[in-house]
Each structure stands twice: as C-alpha cells, then as structure tokens.
Amino acid sequence: MNIGFDAKRAFHNDTGLGYYSRTLIRLLAEYYPDHQYYLFNPKPSKRFTMQGENLHEILPSRFPDTLLRSVWRSSRVRHDMKRLGIDVYHGLSHEIPVGIRKSGIKSVVTIHDLMPERFPEHYKPIDVKIYHRKFLYACRESDHIIAISDQTKQDIIEFYGIPAEKISICLQSCSPVFKEMVSDEEKQRVAEKYGLPPQFYLSVGTIIERKNLLNVCKAFYLLRNDVDAPLVVIGNGGKYKQQVKDFILQHHLEKKIIFLSERKKPGDHDFLTTKDLAVIYQSALAMLYPSFFEGFGAPILEALWSRLPVITSNVSCMPEVGGPAALYVDPNSATEIAEAIHRIDTDPQLVADMKAKGLEHTKKFAPDIYAASIMDVYRQVVGK
C-alpha cells in the first residue's frame, strides 16, 4: 500500500501530538517495510527529520501551493495524493483534508481527545468553534476513526453521535528508549547536564490547569517536613504556570519545586531529547500525574516502561493506562496526593511491587501490537 500521513506535527511539533506522529510513522516503517509511507509536510523543518528507504517527505512544490501552504495541507494536498497513488491517508491529529471523500482516497483520522468540547471554558470561543467544525468534519467524513483510549471513543460517540463500529481503539506505544535500562554513568551524565538533585519526584506535561500541578505543589507543602526529595517539573505554560509559581513563592517552596524547562538556553537543540528524558525517568523516585482529564496520558506509559512508580488520577483514562500498577488518587485532593507520595517515600516493598506490575502491564502496549492494530485499520478501510 501507499500510505499517506498529515505529517505537519511529525516535523514541527515537540509536544504530545508530534511525539505520537513520529513514533507511529517510525514503527510502521520498521514493522511493515513493504509499504511506502508518504509524509505530507507543508513546510521544511529544521527541528525533526524522518528518514528511511520507505519514507518519503512530500512538500508543496507548485504555485499556489508553495504560497498558500495551509490551504495545501487542508484541501489541495489531495491532488498530490492522487498523483502519488495514495491508497489510504491518515490524519494523525483530528483533521483530514476537505473533499478527500469525493477524491476517492480512503481516509483514517486519529482523535486524541475532545478537550474543546469537554472544557470549552479553557479555550477562546472562536477556537472552540474552529475545533468543533474540524473535529466533527473529520469524524463524519473519514472512513474510519482511531481513538487512543476507550475514554476518547466514548466522547466521540457522546459529542458527535458517531456509531461505535466506526471507531477502533488503538492503544499507543512509546519510544523503545524508555524501556532500555541505562547505566549509572549515563544517569550521572544527565544529572550533571541538567543539574538534577540526587533524588527527586517527577512531573511531565504542559503546565495548564487540567494537568493539576497546583495540587501537586500543595501536596509538597503538606509534606514539607516529611519528604526531602524535591519535585522536578518538565513542561511549560502561561497564566496557570504563573499561578503555580505564585503559590510556590507564597509558601517558600522554591527549593522543593524545580522547573527544569526554564534551564534551556537559547539555541540549545540538544535540550531534553527523548534519550535524556528516558534517563531522567529512570533516575526519579516516582511520576506524579494527577490530571483531571486526558485522552491517553502518555507520561504514565513512559514511566511504567521506565520502571518508575506512578501516582495518577482515579478518573478519565488514567486507570485504563496505569492498570494495576499505579497508585490512584482523587485529583481534587492535595491530601490524597500527599499520602500517596508519602507511601512511595517510606515503603520500598510497595515501590518494588509497583515496578514489577508496571513492567507486566506495559506488554499490552508493545510496539508490535500497536503497529499491528493500526495496520489492521488500514487494511480494513482499503480492503487489502
């Protein structure tokens, strides 16, 4: 098959959607090398590359596409797909080109979550309308939908009225680098590079209200006399981050909460690479991820692969991803979060059991299983 991808985020996005796109494309190219993969990228990238014998980057090459690149991506790209004989096109993040059904090219779309529908108050009103129109169009016009969790599948059914049989749950995997155990020397190298403390807890994710970093900080305040290890935060944010930092200053937690992403120097493209991130995971005491709502919650899986205990929420898809391996808390309760941290801090047998259960649970997210589930959707849609 000739398989096309909306590769904008694969080449340009350094957050979850970009990571999802790059991981999936690389796994498919590795496990199914007989197919050809065409990566439709609206503009050249200096940040990420995708190379391989069966990987082909396609850029707009003719006027007016070279001038109106967003229009090319959102609709005119289908002319290049026809020229290249694309059998199925995969919109990797909520969108497919307008008019693709009329072109005769089969399409699949991945829906990660429906946050603008569930939490419209967290977005500008105009953005809510734009997201609603794009997401609904993609769900209705695509030949099949991939949901990254059962939570997302239920949301698609609830908000858009899509039949359940049109939606497949394909539990994503993550980079194998998280599963590879690193040496003490490598941990020391990364610790020196980033100025990490000898022991620390870890929080990974964009610093927005939904991710709930403020309640984590409140938990560390409750534990200020009981737990010595600080919290290392990887991620950035805006207004909500400032709210968190105000709490930290008011409660004298500056030495307890370390914002690692603020240590990046301008032009440093070697900062927090996936390889370094995996080492940081393996160096931590536990992952704190008490989010109020997620479409999947990739840091949970990355932590479990890294043999890192996880404290996460008892709501949304978190129990689906964490399985029997995590400690679950009410995300609204700083006290429950603090109690879970204290258990990790004082019970080595619990930590050992969580690591073992986590490694066993990750088998259902194995890369080959994930790639096969996606390829099965393509074959179902194309009929090959």
C-alpha positions as CSV (number, residue, x, y, z in Angstrom):
1,M,0.0,0.0,0.0
2,N,0.9,3.6,-0.4
3,I,0.0,5.2,2.9
4,G,-0.1,9.0,3.3
5,F,0.1,11.0,6.6
6,D,-0.6,14.5,7.6
7,A,3.0,15.0,8.8
8,K,2.9,18.6,9.9
9,R,3.2,17.8,13.6
10,A,5.7,15.0,13.0
11,F,8.1,17.5,11.6
12,H,7.3,20.6,13.6
13,N,5.7,19.7,17.0
14,D,7.7,18.9,20.1
15,T,4.8,18.1,22.3
16,G,2.4,15.1,22.5
17,L,0.9,15.2,19.0
18,G,4.3,15.4,17.4
19,Y,5.7,12.6,19.5
20,Y,2.6,10.5,18.6
21,S,3.1,11.1,14.9
22,R,6.8,10.4,14.8
23,T,6.5,7.2,16.9
24,L,3.7,5.8,14.8
25,I,5.3,6.5,11.5
26,R,8.7,5.0,12.6
27,L,7.0,1.9,14.0
28,L,5.0,1.3,10.8
29,A,8.1,1.8,8.6
30,E,10.0,-0.7,10.8
31,Y,7.4,-3.4,11.2
32,Y,5.8,-3.2,7.8
33,P,8.7,-2.2,5.4
34,D,7.0,-3.5,2.3
35,H,4.6,-0.5,2.3
36,Q,5.5,3.0,1.2
37,Y,4.9,5.9,3.6
38,Y,4.3,9.5,2.2
39,L,4.7,12.3,4.8
40,F,2.9,15.4,3.6
41,N,4.7,18.3,5.2
42,P,3.5,21.9,4.5
43,K,7.0,23.4,5.0
44,P,10.6,22.3,5.6
45,S,11.7,21.6,9.1
46,K,15.0,22.2,10.9
47,R,13.8,20.5,14.1
48,F,12.9,16.9,13.2
49,T,13.8,14.6,10.4
50,M,12.1,11.4,9.2
51,Q,14.4,9.2,7.1
52,G,14.2,5.7,5.7
53,E,14.0,3.9,2.4
54,N,10.3,3.6,2.6
55,L,9.7,7.1,4.0
56,H,9.1,10.0,1.5
57,E,8.6,13.6,2.6
58,I,6.3,15.5,0.3
59,L,6.3,19.3,0.3
60,P,4.1,21.6,-1.7
61,S,6.0,22.2,-5.0
62,R,3.7,24.2,-7.3
63,F,2.1,27.6,-7.3
64,P,-0.2,28.5,-5.5
65,D,0.6,25.7,-3.0
66,T,4.1,27.0,-2.2
67,L,2.5,30.3,-1.3
68,L,-0.7,29.1,0.5
69,R,0.8,26.2,2.4
70,S,-2.0,25.9,5.0
71,V,-4.6,25.7,2.1
72,W,-2.4,23.0,0.5
73,R,-2.5,21.0,3.8
74,S,-6.2,21.4,4.5
75,S,-7.5,20.7,1.0
76,R,-5.3,20.9,-2.1
77,V,-2.9,18.2,-0.8
78,R,-5.4,15.7,-2.2
79,H,-4.2,16.5,-5.7
80,D,-0.7,15.3,-4.8
81,M,-2.2,12.2,-3.1
82,K,-3.9,11.3,-6.4
83,R,-0.7,11.9,-8.3
84,L,1.2,9.6,-5.9
85,G,-1.5,6.9,-5.9
86,I,-2.2,7.0,-2.1
87,D,-4.4,4.1,-1.0
88,V,-5.2,5.5,2.5
89,Y,-4.5,8.8,4.1
90,H,-4.1,9.1,7.9
91,G,-4.9,12.4,9.6
92,L,-2.7,11.9,12.7
93,S,-4.3,14.7,14.8
94,H,-8.0,15.3,14.4
95,E,-8.1,16.5,10.8
96,I,-8.4,15.3,7.3
97,P,-8.3,17.4,4.1
98,V,-11.6,18.9,2.9
99,G,-13.1,17.0,0.0
100,I,-11.0,13.8,0.4
101,R,-14.0,11.5,0.3
102,K,-15.0,12.9,-3.1
103,S,-11.5,12.3,-4.3
104,G,-11.9,8.6,-3.8
105,I,-9.0,8.3,-1.5
106,K,-9.7,6.4,1.7
107,S,-9.0,8.2,5.0
108,V,-8.5,7.4,8.7
109,V,-8.3,10.0,11.4
110,T,-6.8,9.7,14.9
111,I,-8.8,11.5,17.6
112,H,-6.7,12.0,20.7
113,D,-9.3,13.8,22.8
114,L,-12.2,16.2,22.6
115,M,-10.9,18.7,25.2
116,P,-12.6,21.8,23.4
117,E,-15.9,20.0,23.7
118,R,-15.5,18.9,27.3
119,F,-13.7,22.1,28.6
120,P,-14.7,25.0,26.3
121,E,-14.0,27.4,29.1
122,H,-10.3,26.7,28.7
123,Y,-10.3,27.9,25.1
124,K,-11.1,31.1,23.2
125,P,-14.7,31.0,21.9
126,I,-13.5,31.3,18.3
127,D,-11.1,28.4,18.8
128,V,-13.9,26.2,20.2
129,K,-16.0,26.8,17.1
130,I,-13.0,26.0,14.8
131,Y,-12.1,22.8,16.7
132,H,-15.7,21.7,16.7
133,R,-16.0,22.2,12.9
134,K,-12.7,20.4,12.1
135,F,-13.1,17.5,14.5
136,L,-16.8,16.9,13.6
137,Y,-15.9,17.0,9.9
138,A,-13.1,14.6,10.3
139,C,-15.2,12.1,12.3
140,R,-18.1,12.2,9.8
141,E,-16.1,12.3,6.5
142,S,-13.3,9.8,7.3
143,D,-13.8,6.1,6.5
144,H,-12.7,5.1,10.0
145,I,-11.7,6.7,13.3
146,I,-8.8,5.7,15.6
147,A,-9.4,6.6,19.3
148,I,-6.3,6.4,21.5
149,S,-8.4,5.2,24.5
150,D,-11.8,4.0,25.4
151,Q,-12.4,7.3,27.1
152,T,-11.9,9.1,23.8
153,K,-14.1,6.6,21.9
154,Q,-17.0,7.2,24.4
155,D,-16.5,11.0,23.9
156,I,-16.7,10.7,20.1
157,I,-19.9,8.8,20.5
158,E,-21.4,11.2,23.1
159,F,-20.5,14.5,21.5
160,Y,-20.7,13.7,17.8
161,G,-23.1,10.7,17.6
162,I,-20.7,8.6,15.7
163,P,-21.6,4.8,15.5
164,A,-19.3,2.7,17.8
165,E,-18.5,0.4,14.9
166,K,-16.8,3.2,13.0
167,I,-14.2,3.7,15.9
168,S,-11.3,1.4,16.7
169,I,-9.3,1.8,19.9
170,C,-5.6,1.6,19.2
171,L,-3.6,1.9,22.4
172,Q,-0.5,3.8,21.6
173,S,3.0,2.7,22.4
174,C,6.0,4.9,23.1
175,S,9.7,5.0,22.1
176,P,11.6,1.9,23.0
177,V,14.3,4.1,24.5
178,F,12.2,4.3,27.7
179,K,12.4,0.5,28.2
180,E,16.2,0.3,27.8
181,M,17.8,0.3,31.2
182,V,20.6,2.9,31.4
183,S,23.9,2.7,33.3
184,D,24.8,4.6,36.5
185,E,27.3,6.5,34.4
186,E,24.6,7.7,32.0
187,K,22.4,8.8,34.9
188,Q,25.4,10.8,36.3
189,R,26.0,12.4,32.9
190,V,22.4,13.5,32.6
191,A,22.3,14.7,36.2
192,E,25.3,16.9,35.7
193,K,23.9,18.2,32.4
194,Y,20.6,19.4,33.9
195,G,21.7,20.0,37.5
196,L,19.4,17.3,38.9
197,P,19.3,16.7,42.6
198,P,20.4,13.2,44.0
199,Q,16.7,12.2,44.5
200,F,13.6,13.7,43.1
201,Y,10.0,13.2,42.1
202,L,8.9,13.9,38.5
203,S,6.1,15.7,36.7
204,V,5.9,15.8,32.9
205,G,3.4,17.7,30.9
206,T,2.3,21.1,29.7
207,I,1.6,23.3,32.7
208,I,-2.1,24.0,32.3
209,E,-5.0,23.8,34.7
210,R,-6.1,20.4,33.6
211,K,-2.8,18.9,34.4
212,N,-3.2,19.9,38.0
213,L,0.3,20.9,39.0
214,L,-1.0,23.3,41.6
215,N,-2.5,20.5,43.7
216,V,0.8,18.6,43.4
217,C,2.6,21.6,44.8
218,K,0.0,21.8,47.6
219,A,0.9,18.2,48.4
220,F,4.5,19.0,48.7
221,Y,3.7,21.8,51.0
222,L,1.8,19.3,53.2
223,L,4.9,17.1,53.1
224,R,7.4,19.9,53.7
225,N,8.6,18.3,57.0
226,D,8.3,14.7,55.9
227,V,9.7,14.3,52.4
228,D,13.2,15.7,51.5
229,A,13.2,14.9,47.7
230,P,12.0,17.9,45.6
231,L,9.8,17.8,42.5
232,V,11.3,18.2,39.1
233,V,8.8,19.7,36.6
234,I,9.3,19.2,32.9
235,G,7.0,21.4,30.8
236,N,6.0,25.0,30.2
237,G,2.9,27.1,30.4
238,G,1.5,30.6,30.7
239,K,-1.1,32.1,33.0
240,Y,-1.7,28.9,35.1
241,K,2.1,28.4,35.4
242,Q,2.3,31.8,37.0
243,Q,-0.4,30.9,39.4
244,V,1.6,27.8,40.4
245,K,4.7,29.9,40.8
246,D,2.9,32.4,43.0
247,F,1.8,29.6,45.3
248,I,5.4,28.4,45.4
249,L,6.7,31.8,46.4
250,Q,4.0,32.4,49.0
251,H,4.7,29.1,50.7
252,H,8.5,29.2,50.4
253,L,8.7,26.1,48.2
254,E,11.4,27.4,45.8
255,K,13.8,24.7,46.7
256,K,11.1,22.0,46.6
257,I,9.8,22.7,43.0
258,I,12.4,22.8,40.2
259,F,11.2,23.9,36.7
260,L,13.7,22.1,34.5
261,S,12.4,23.5,31.2
262,E,13.4,27.0,32.4
263,R,17.1,26.0,32.3
264,K,17.1,25.7,28.5
265,K,19.5,28.1,26.8
266,P,18.5,29.9,23.5
267,G,19.5,27.8,20.5
268,D,20.1,24.6,22.6
269,H,18.5,21.9,20.3
270,D,20.1,19.1,22.5
271,F,17.9,20.0,25.5
272,L,15.6,17.3,26.9
273,T,16.0,14.9,24.0
274,T,13.9,11.7,24.2
275,K,17.1,9.9,25.2
276,D,17.8,12.3,28.0
277,L,14.2,12.3,29.1
278,A,14.2,8.5,29.4
279,V,17.3,8.7,31.7
280,I,15.5,11.3,33.8
281,Y,12.5,9.0,34.2
282,Q,14.8,6.2,35.3
283,S,16.6,8.5,37.8
284,A,13.4,9.6,39.5
285,L,11.6,8.2,42.6
286,A,8.1,8.4,41.1
287,M,6.0,10.1,38.4
288,L,3.2,12.4,39.6
289,Y,0.4,12.7,37.1
290,P,-2.9,13.5,38.8
291,S,-4.5,15.1,35.8
292,F,-8.2,16.0,35.8
293,F,-8.7,14.6,32.3
294,E,-6.7,13.1,29.5
295,G,-7.2,11.5,26.1
296,F,-4.5,9.0,26.9
297,G,-1.7,10.2,29.3
298,A,1.5,9.2,27.6
299,P,3.8,10.0,30.5
300,I,2.1,7.3,32.5
301,L,3.1,4.7,30.0
302,E,6.6,6.1,29.6
303,A,7.1,5.9,33.3
304,L,5.8,2.3,33.6
305,W,8.2,1.3,30.8
306,S,11.0,3.0,32.7
307,R,10.3,1.0,35.9
308,L,9.1,4.2,37.6
309,P,6.2,4.1,40.1
310,V,3.2,6.3,39.1
311,I,0.8,8.3,41.1
312,T,-2.1,9.3,39.0
313,S,-5.8,10.1,39.0
314,N,-8.7,7.8,39.5
315,V,-10.7,9.4,36.8
316,S,-10.8,9.7,32.9
317,C,-8.5,7.3,31.1
318,M,-5.8,7.2,33.7
319,P,-6.8,3.8,35.2
320,E,-7.0,2.5,31.7
321,V,-3.4,3.3,31.0
322,G,-2.0,2.7,34.5
323,G,-3.8,-0.6,35.1
324,P,-3.0,-2.4,38.3
325,A,0.5,-0.8,38.5
326,A,-0.3,2.7,39.7
327,L,-1.4,4.4,42.9
328,Y,-4.7,6.3,42.2
329,V,-5.9,9.5,43.9
330,D,-8.7,12.0,43.8
331,P,-7.1,14.8,41.7
332,N,-9.0,17.4,43.7
333,S,-7.4,16.3,46.9
334,A,-3.9,17.5,47.7
335,T,-4.1,15.4,50.9
336,E,-4.6,12.2,48.9
337,I,-1.7,13.1,46.6
338,A,0.5,13.8,49.6
339,E,-0.5,10.5,51.2
340,A,0.5,8.6,48.0
341,I,3.8,10.4,47.8
342,H,4.5,9.5,51.5
343,R,3.7,5.9,50.8
344,I,6.3,5.8,47.9
345,D,8.8,7.6,50.1
346,T,8.5,5.2,53.0
347,D,7.6,1.8,51.6
348,P,10.3,0.2,49.5
349,Q,8.3,-3.1,49.1
350,L,5.4,-1.1,47.6
351,V,7.8,0.5,45.2
352,A,9.3,-2.8,44.1
353,D,5.8,-4.3,43.6
354,M,4.7,-1.3,41.5
355,K,7.7,-1.6,39.3
356,A,7.1,-5.3,38.6
357,K,3.4,-4.7,37.9
358,G,4.1,-1.8,35.7
359,L,6.5,-3.7,33.5
360,E,4.0,-6.6,33.1
361,H,1.2,-4.1,32.3
362,T,3.2,-2.4,29.5
363,K,3.1,-5.6,27.5
364,K,-0.3,-4.7,26.2
365,F,1.2,-1.5,24.7
366,A,4.1,-3.3,23.0
367,P,5.2,-1.6,19.7
368,D,4.5,-4.6,17.5
369,I,0.9,-4.9,18.9
370,Y,0.4,-1.2,18.4
371,A,1.7,-1.1,14.9
372,A,-0.4,-4.2,14.0
373,S,-3.6,-2.6,15.3
374,I,-3.1,0.5,13.1
375,M,-2.2,-1.6,10.1
376,D,-5.4,-3.7,10.6
377,V,-7.4,-0.5,10.4
378,Y,-5.7,0.5,7.1
379,R,-6.4,-3.0,5.6
380,Q,-10.0,-2.9,6.7
381,V,-10.5,0.5,5.1
382,V,-8.7,-0.3,1.9
383,G,-9.9,-3.9,1.6
384,K,-6.4,-5.3,1.2
